[in-house]
Amino acid sequence: MTNVVLGTATPGGGFPLYGGALADTINETDPALNVEPRNTKGSTENIPLLEEGKLDIALVTGEPAYEAFEGIGRPRTAIKIVTAMYSTAGMFAVRPDSPAHTIKDLLGKPVAFGAKGSGLTILSRYVLDGLGLDQHKDFEAIFLDKAGDGPAMVLDGRAAALWGGGVGWPGFAALAEKGCRFIAPTAEEAARIRAKHSFLKNTVLPAGSYAGQDKDVASVGSWSFVMARPDLPDETAYALARALDKGHAAFVKRLAQAKETTPANTAAAAPKPELIHPGVRKYLREIGL
């Protein structure tokens, strides 16, 4: 039996939910593996814990992963990707009666960008930078103490828009119940953003993700990853990748978001192939990716 310690995040969030479903799926699919989820402070703590070998694998959002890979504000990391988890398409939400229909229409307006340390808030910084814009200089940036405060600010007019992203995000869900419209980069803007920040990918918020949303919304965004400590044995990483692939249907039954956790998405979402764990790369080659 190979024991694998999995770092998630603080209780009550999306990461512990995903981590629990992932562990159950792997343990059920491959009885030789025993994945044990453990609560942590989230992505920014998970990276150093992996580097120190205190976790075997852990969940990490796209922006901290990118900054660790690139050595932005810290030394480059040696941790590796086990699988892509799910994508987060970033965008603004406005009231249905808002005169704003493009990102440019929001310039100079008060915009709730979320909590300061949140991955979504960091995503907005990269998206705007790709367009030559800045949260502070080009908008009246509002940073929230509690992420849940954003929807009310849009509804009562204190904010012209709320930034957020992904399927099932509580801020958008709360706004959509009262009625909202989404504003995402145009195709031309998306191309400019990706040219400057290649870790951002074309992403889609599928129709029906929120109340009243009857069309897909194309945007750019990042992928969250399951990452491994630098010295996780190749055979363990291979076994994890294989169990996730074989148990995919059971994983999706446990958690709808897991439908994006596939070998094909892992190959496509990794910023560079060499950032994928060698044991996982071996499995991807075997199945023709």
Contacts in CASP RR format, 6 or more apart in sequence:
PFRMAT RR
TARGET T0000
AUTHOR 0000-0000-0000
METHOD contacts of the structure
MODEL  1
MTNVVLGTATPGGGFPLYGGALADTINETDPALNVEPRNTKGSTENIPLL
EEGKLDIALVTGEPAYEAFEGIGRPRTAIKIVTAMYSTAGMFAVRPDSPA
HTIKDLLGKPVAFGAKGSGLTILSRYVLDGLGLDQHKDFEAIFLDKAGDG
PAMVLDGRAAALWGGGVGWPGFAALAEKGCRFIAPTAEEAARIRAKHSFL
KNTVLPAGSYAGQDKDVASVGSWSFVMARPDLPDETAYALARALDKGHAA
FVKRLAQAKETTPANTAAAAPKPELIHPGVRKYLREIGL
1 32 0 8 1.000
1 33 0 8 1.000
1 34 0 8 1.000
2 32 0 8 1.000
2 33 0 8 1.000
2 34 0 8 1.000
2 236 0 8 1.000
2 239 0 8 1.000
3 34 0 8 1.000
3 36 0 8 1.000
4 26 0 8 1.000
4 33 0 8 1.000
4 34 0 8 1.000
4 35 0 8 1.000
4 36 0 8 1.000
4 56 0 8 1.000
4 57 0 8 1.000
4 236 0 8 1.000
4 240 0 8 1.000
5 36 0 8 1.000
5 38 0 8 1.000
5 55 0 8 1.000
5 56 0 8 1.000
5 57 0 8 1.000
6 19 0 8 1.000
6 22 0 8 1.000
6 23 0 8 1.000
6 35 0 8 1.000
6 36 0 8 1.000
6 37 0 8 1.000
6 38 0 8 1.000
6 55 0 8 1.000
6 56 0 8 1.000
6 57 0 8 1.000
6 58 0 8 1.000
6 59 0 8 1.000
6 226 0 8 1.000
7 19 0 8 1.000
7 37 0 8 1.000
7 38 0 8 1.000
7 39 0 8 1.000
7 40 0 8 1.000
7 42 0 8 1.000
7 46 0 8 1.000
7 49 0 8 1.000
7 55 0 8 1.000
7 57 0 8 1.000
7 58 0 8 1.000
7 59 0 8 1.000
8 15 0 8 1.000
8 16 0 8 1.000
8 18 0 8 1.000
8 19 0 8 1.000
8 20 0 8 1.000
8 37 0 8 1.000
8 38 0 8 1.000
8 39 0 8 1.000
8 40 0 8 1.000
8 42 0 8 1.000
8 58 0 8 1.000
8 59 0 8 1.000
9 15 0 8 1.000
9 16 0 8 1.000
9 39 0 8 1.000
9 40 0 8 1.000
9 41 0 8 1.000
9 42 0 8 1.000
9 43 0 8 1.000
9 46 0 8 1.000
9 59 0 8 1.000
10 16 0 8 1.000
10 39 0 8 1.000
10 40 0 8 1.000
10 41 0 8 1.000
10 42 0 8 1.000
11 39 0 8 1.000
15 42 0 8 1.000
15 59 0 8 1.000
16 37 0 8 1.000
16 39 0 8 1.000
17 255 0 8 1.000
18 59 0 8 1.000
18 85 0 8 1.000
18 255 0 8 1.000
18 257 0 8 1.000
18 258 0 8 1.000
19 37 0 8 1.000
19 59 0 8 1.000
20 37 0 8 1.000
21 251 0 8 1.000
21 254 0 8 1.000
21 255 0 8 1.000
21 258 0 8 1.000
22 35 0 8 1.000
22 37 0 8 1.000
22 226 0 8 1.000
22 244 0 8 1.000
22 251 0 8 1.000
22 258 0 8 1.000
22 261 0 8 1.000
23 35 0 8 1.000
23 36 0 8 1.000
23 37 0 8 1.000
24 254 0 8 1.000
25 243 0 8 1.000
25 244 0 8 1.000
25 247 0 8 1.000
25 250 0 8 1.000
25 251 0 8 1.000
25 254 0 8 1.000
25 258 0 8 1.000
26 33 0 8 1.000
26 35 0 8 1.000
26 240 0 8 1.000
26 243 0 8 1.000
26 244 0 8 1.000
27 33 0 8 1.000
27 34 0 8 1.000
27 35 0 8 1.000
28 247 0 8 1.000
28 250 0 8 1.000
29 243 0 8 1.000
29 244 0 8 1.000
29 246 0 8 1.000
29 247 0 8 1.000
29 250 0 8 1.000
30 239 0 8 1.000
30 242 0 8 1.000
30 243 0 8 1.000
30 246 0 8 1.000
32 239 0 8 1.000
33 236 0 8 1.000
33 239 0 8 1.000
33 240 0 8 1.000
33 243 0 8 1.000
35 57 0 8 1.000
35 240 0 8 1.000
38 55 0 8 1.000
40 46 0 8 1.000
40 49 0 8 1.000
40 55 0 8 1.000
40 58 0 8 1.000
42 59 0 8 1.000
43 59 0 8 1.000
43 60 0 8 1.000
43 61 0 8 1.000
43 62 0 8 1.000
43 64 0 8 1.000
43 65 0 8 1.000
43 119 0 8 1.000
44 64 0 8 1.000
46 55 0 8 1.000
46 58 0 8 1.000
46 59 0 8 1.000
46 60 0 8 1.000
46 227 0 8 1.000
47 58 0 8 1.000
47 60 0 8 1.000
47 64 0 8 1.000
47 65 0 8 1.000
47 68 0 8 1.000
47 77 0 8 1.000
47 79 0 8 1.000
47 227 0 8 1.000
49 55 0 8 1.000
49 58 0 8 1.000
50 57 0 8 1.000
50 58 0 8 1.000
50 79 0 8 1.000
50 227 0 8 1.000
50 228 0 8 1.000
50 229 0 8 1.000
50 230 0 8 1.000
51 77 0 8 1.000
51 78 0 8 1.000
51 79 0 8 1.000
51 229 0 8 1.000
51 230 0 8 1.000
53 229 0 8 1.000
53 231 0 8 1.000
55 229 0 8 1.000
56 228 0 8 1.000
56 229 0 8 1.000
56 232 0 8 1.000
56 236 0 8 1.000
57 82 0 8 1.000
57 226 0 8 1.000
57 227 0 8 1.000
57 228 0 8 1.000
57 229 0 8 1.000
57 232 0 8 1.000
57 240 0 8 1.000
58 226 0 8 1.000
58 227 0 8 1.000
59 85 0 8 1.000
59 224 0 8 1.000
59 225 0 8 1.000
59 226 0 8 1.000
59 227 0 8 1.000
60 68 0 8 1.000
60 224 0 8 1.000
60 225 0 8 1.000
60 226 0 8 1.000
60 227 0 8 1.000
61 88 0 8 1.000
61 119 0 8 1.000
61 222 0 8 1.000
61 224 0 8 1.000
62 88 0 8 1.000
62 119 0 8 1.000
62 123 0 8 1.000
62 199 0 8 1.000
62 222 0 8 1.000
62 223 0 8 1.000
62 224 0 8 1.000
62 225 0 8 1.000
63 119 0 8 1.000
63 122 0 8 1.000
63 123 0 8 1.000
63 126 0 8 1.000
63 222 0 8 1.000
64 119 0 8 1.000
64 122 0 8 1.000
65 224 0 8 1.000
65 225 0 8 1.000
65 227 0 8 1.000
66 72 0 8 1.000
66 199 0 8 1.000
66 222 0 8 1.000
66 271 0 8 1.000
67 73 0 8 1.000
67 74 0 8 1.000
68 74 0 8 1.000
68 76 0 8 1.000
68 77 0 8 1.000
68 79 0 8 1.000
69 76 0 8 1.000
69 77 0 8 1.000
69 199 0 8 1.000
69 271 0 8 1.000
69 275 0 8 1.000
70 76 0 8 1.000
71 77 0 8 1.000
78 230 0 8 1.000
79 227 0 8 1.000
79 228 0 8 1.000
79 229 0 8 1.000
79 230 0 8 1.000
80 227 0 8 1.000
80 228 0 8 1.000
80 230 0 8 1.000
80 232 0 8 1.000
80 237 0 8 1.000
80 275 0 8 1.000
80 276 0 8 1.000
80 277 0 8 1.000
80 278 0 8 1.000
80 280 0 8 1.000
81 225 0 8 1.000
81 226 0 8 1.000
81 227 0 8 1.000
81 228 0 8 1.000
81 266 0 8 1.000
81 270 0 8 1.000
81 275 0 8 1.000
81 276 0 8 1.000
81 277 0 8 1.000
81 280 0 8 1.000
82 225 0 8 1.000
82 226 0 8 1.000
82 227 0 8 1.000
82 228 0 8 1.000
82 237 0 8 1.000
82 240 0 8 1.000
82 241 0 8 1.000
82 277 0 8 1.000
82 280 0 8 1.000
83 225 0 8 1.000
83 226 0 8 1.000
83 240 0 8 1.000
83 241 0 8 1.000
83 244 0 8 1.000
83 261 0 8 1.000
83 263 0 8 1.000
83 266 0 8 1.000
83 280 0 8 1.000
84 223 0 8 1.000
84 224 0 8 1.000
84 225 0 8 1.000
84 260 0 8 1.000
84 261 0 8 1.000
84 262 0 8 1.000
84 265 0 8 1.000
84 266 0 8 1.000
84 268 0 8 1.000
84 269 0 8 1.000
84 270 0 8 1.000
85 223 0 8 1.000
85 224 0 8 1.000
85 225 0 8 1.000
85 226 0 8 1.000
85 257 0 8 1.000
85 260 0 8 1.000
85 261 0 8 1.000
86 167 0 8 1.000
86 223 0 8 1.000
86 224 0 8 1.000
86 257 0 8 1.000
86 258 0 8 1.000
86 260 0 8 1.000
86 261 0 8 1.000
87 166 0 8 1.000
87 201 0 8 1.000
87 203 0 8 1.000
87 221 0 8 1.000
87 222 0 8 1.000
87 223 0 8 1.000
87 260 0 8 1.000
87 265 0 8 1.000
87 269 0 8 1.000
88 120 0 8 1.000
88 123 0 8 1.000
88 165 0 8 1.000
88 166 0 8 1.000
88 203 0 8 1.000
88 221 0 8 1.000
88 222 0 8 1.000
88 223 0 8 1.000
88 224 0 8 1.000
89 165 0 8 1.000
89 166 0 8 1.000
89 184 0 8 1.000
89 203 0 8 1.000
89 204 0 8 1.000
89 205 0 8 1.000
89 217 0 8 1.000
89 218 0 8 1.000
89 219 0 8 1.000
89 220 0 8 1.000
89 221 0 8 1.000
90 120 0 8 1.000
90 123 0 8 1.000
90 124 0 8 1.000
90 127 0 8 1.000
90 163 0 8 1.000
90 164 0 8 1.000
90 165 0 8 1.000
90 166 0 8 1.000
90 184 0 8 1.000
90 203 0 8 1.000
90 205 0 8 1.000
90 219 0 8 1.000
90 220 0 8 1.000
90 221 0 8 1.000
91 163 0 8 1.000
91 164 0 8 1.000
91 165 0 8 1.000
91 182 0 8 1.000
91 183 0 8 1.000
91 184 0 8 1.000
91 205 0 8 1.000
91 217 0 8 1.000
91 219 0 8 1.000
92 100 0 8 1.000
92 103 0 8 1.000
92 106 0 8 1.000
92 111 0 8 1.000
92 161 0 8 1.000
92 162 0 8 1.000
92 163 0 8 1.000
92 164 0 8 1.000
92 182 0 8 1.000
92 183 0 8 1.000
92 184 0 8 1.000
93 154 0 8 1.000
93 161 0 8 1.000
93 162 0 8 1.000
93 164 0 8 1.000
93 171 0 8 1.000
93 172 0 8 1.000
93 175 0 8 1.000
93 176 0 8 1.000
93 180 0 8 1.000
93 181 0 8 1.000
93 182 0 8 1.000
93 183 0 8 1.000
94 100 0 8 1.000
94 106 0 8 1.000
94 154 0 8 1.000
94 160 0 8 1.000
94 161 0 8 1.000
94 162 0 8 1.000
94 180 0 8 1.000
94 181 0 8 1.000
94 182 0 8 1.000
94 183 0 8 1.000
95 154 0 8 1.000
95 155 0 8 1.000
95 157 0 8 1.000
95 179 0 8 1.000
95 180 0 8 1.000
95 181 0 8 1.000
96 179 0 8 1.000
96 180 0 8 1.000
96 181 0 8 1.000
98 160 0 8 1.000
98 161 0 8 1.000
98 181 0 8 1.000
99 105 0 8 1.000
100 106 0 8 1.000
100 109 0 8 1.000
100 160 0 8 1.000
100 161 0 8 1.000
100 183 0 8 1.000
101 183 0 8 1.000
102 183 0 8 1.000
102 186 0 8 1.000
103 131 0 8 1.000
103 133 0 8 1.000
103 183 0 8 1.000
103 185 0 8 1.000
103 189 0 8 1.000
105 183 0 8 1.000
106 139 0 8 1.000
106 160 0 8 1.000
106 161 0 8 1.000
106 183 0 8 1.000
107 133 0 8 1.000
107 138 0 8 1.000
107 139 0 8 1.000
108 138 0 8 1.000
108 139 0 8 1.000
108 140 0 8 1.000
109 139 0 8 1.000
109 140 0 8 1.000
109 160 0 8 1.000
109 161 0 8 1.000
110 139 0 8 1.000
110 140 0 8 1.000
110 142 0 8 1.000
110 158 0 8 1.000
110 159 0 8 1.000
110 160 0 8 1.000
111 135 0 8 1.000
111 139 0 8 1.000
111 140 0 8 1.000
111 141 0 8 1.000
111 142 0 8 1.000
111 159 0 8 1.000
111 160 0 8 1.000
111 161 0 8 1.000
111 162 0 8 1.000
111 163 0 8 1.000
112 142 0 8 1.000
112 144 0 8 1.000
112 149 0 8 1.000
112 150 0 8 1.000
112 153 0 8 1.000
112 154 0 8 1.000
112 159 0 8 1.000
112 161 0 8 1.000
112 162 0 8 1.000
112 163 0 8 1.000
113 121 0 8 1.000
113 124 0 8 1.000
113 135 0 8 1.000
113 139 0 8 1.000
113 141 0 8 1.000
113 142 0 8 1.000
113 143 0 8 1.000
113 144 0 8 1.000
113 163 0 8 1.000
114 120 0 8 1.000
114 121 0 8 1.000
114 142 0 8 1.000
114 143 0 8 1.000
114 144 0 8 1.000
114 147 0 8 1.000
114 150 0 8 1.000
114 162 0 8 1.000
114 163 0 8 1.000
114 164 0 8 1.000
115 121 0 8 1.000
115 143 0 8 1.000
115 144 0 8 1.000
115 145 0 8 1.000
115 146 0 8 1.000
115 147 0 8 1.000
116 143 0 8 1.000
118 147 0 8 1.000
120 163 0 8 1.000
120 164 0 8 1.000
120 165 0 8 1.000
120 169 0 8 1.000
121 143 0 8 1.000
121 163 0 8 1.000
123 165 0 8 1.000
123 221 0 8 1.000
123 222 0 8 1.000
124 135 0 8 1.000
124 163 0 8 1.000
124 164 0 8 1.000
125 135 0 8 1.000
126 193 0 8 1.000
126 197 0 8 1.000
126 200 0 8 1.000
127 185 0 8 1.000
127 193 0 8 1.000
127 200 0 8 1.000
127 220 0 8 1.000
127 221 0 8 1.000
128 134 0 8 1.000
128 135 0 8 1.000
128 138 0 8 1.000
129 196 0 8 1.000
129 197 0 8 1.000
130 192 0 8 1.000
130 193 0 8 1.000
130 195 0 8 1.000
130 196 0 8 1.000
130 197 0 8 1.000
131 185 0 8 1.000
131 189 0 8 1.000
131 192 0 8 1.000
131 193 0 8 1.000
133 139 0 8 1.000
135 141 0 8 1.000
142 153 0 8 1.000
142 158 0 8 1.000
142 159 0 8 1.000
144 150 0 8 1.000
147 170 0 8 1.000
147 171 0 8 1.000
148 170 0 8 1.000
148 171 0 8 1.000
148 174 0 8 1.000
150 159 0 8 1.000
150 162 0 8 1.000
150 171 0 8 1.000
151 162 0 8 1.000
151 171 0 8 1.000
151 174 0 8 1.000
151 175 0 8 1.000
151 178 0 8 1.000
153 159 0 8 1.000
153 162 0 8 1.000
154 160 0 8 1.000
154 161 0 8 1.000
154 162 0 8 1.000
154 175 0 8 1.000
154 180 0 8 1.000
155 175 0 8 1.000
155 178 0 8 1.000
161 183 0 8 1.000
162 171 0 8 1.000
162 172 0 8 1.000
162 175 0 8 1.000
164 171 0 8 1.000
164 172 0 8 1.000
165 172 0 8 1.000
165 205 0 8 1.000
166 172 0 8 1.000
166 205 0 8 1.000
166 209 0 8 1.000
167 205 0 8 1.000
167 206 0 8 1.000
167 209 0 8 1.000
167 256 0 8 1.000
167 257 0 8 1.000
168 209 0 8 1.000
168 210 0 8 1.000
172 180 0 8 1.000
172 210 0 8 1.000
173 210 0 8 1.000
173 211 0 8 1.000
176 210 0 8 1.000
176 211 0 8 1.000
176 212 0 8 1.000
176 213 0 8 1.000
177 211 0 8 1.000
179 211 0 8 1.000
179 212 0 8 1.000
180 210 0 8 1.000
182 205 0 8 1.000
182 213 0 8 1.000
182 217 0 8 1.000
184 205 0 8 1.000
184 217 0 8 1.000
184 218 0 8 1.000
184 219 0 8 1.000
185 193 0 8 1.000
185 219 0 8 1.000
185 220 0 8 1.000
187 218 0 8 1.000
190 202 0 8 1.000
190 218 0 8 1.000
190 219 0 8 1.000
190 220 0 8 1.000
193 200 0 8 1.000
193 220 0 8 1.000
194 200 0 8 1.000
194 201 0 8 1.000
194 202 0 8 1.000
194 220 0 8 1.000
198 271 0 8 1.000
199 222 0 8 1.000
199 271 0 8 1.000
200 220 0 8 1.000
200 221 0 8 1.000
200 222 0 8 1.000
201 220 0 8 1.000
201 221 0 8 1.000
201 222 0 8 1.000
201 223 0 8 1.000
201 268 0 8 1.000
201 269 0 8 1.000
202 218 0 8 1.000
202 219 0 8 1.000
202 220 0 8 1.000
203 218 0 8 1.000
203 219 0 8 1.000
203 220 0 8 1.000
203 221 0 8 1.000
204 216 0 8 1.000
204 217 0 8 1.000
204 218 0 8 1.000
204 219 0 8 1.000
205 213 0 8 1.000
205 216 0 8 1.000
205 217 0 8 1.000
205 219 0 8 1.000
206 216 0 8 1.000
207 213 0 8 1.000
207 214 0 8 1.000
207 215 0 8 1.000
207 216 0 8 1.000
208 214 0 8 1.000
223 265 0 8 1.000
223 269 0 8 1.000
225 269 0 8 1.000
228 237 0 8 1.000
228 277 0 8 1.000
232 277 0 8 1.000
234 277 0 8 1.000
234 278 0 8 1.000
234 279 0 8 1.000
234 282 0 8 1.000
235 279 0 8 1.000
237 277 0 8 1.000
237 278 0 8 1.000
237 279 0 8 1.000
237 280 0 8 1.000
238 279 0 8 1.000
238 280 0 8 1.000
238 282 0 8 1.000
238 283 0 8 1.000
240 280 0 8 1.000
241 263 0 8 1.000
241 266 0 8 1.000
241 279 0 8 1.000
241 280 0 8 1.000
241 283 0 8 1.000
241 284 0 8 1.000
242 283 0 8 1.000
244 251 0 8 1.000
244 261 0 8 1.000
245 262 0 8 1.000
245 263 0 8 1.000
245 283 0 8 1.000
245 287 0 8 1.000
248 258 0 8 1.000
248 261 0 8 1.000
248 262 0 8 1.000
251 258 0 8 1.000
251 261 0 8 1.000
252 258 0 8 1.000
252 259 0 8 1.000
263 283 0 8 1.000
263 284 0 8 1.000
263 287 0 8 1.000
263 289 0 8 1.000
264 289 0 8 1.000
266 276 0 8 1.000
266 280 0 8 1.000
266 284 0 8 1.000
267 273 0 8 1.000
267 276 0 8 1.000
267 284 0 8 1.000
267 289 0 8 1.000
270 276 0 8 1.000
273 281 0 8 1.000
276 284 0 8 1.000
END
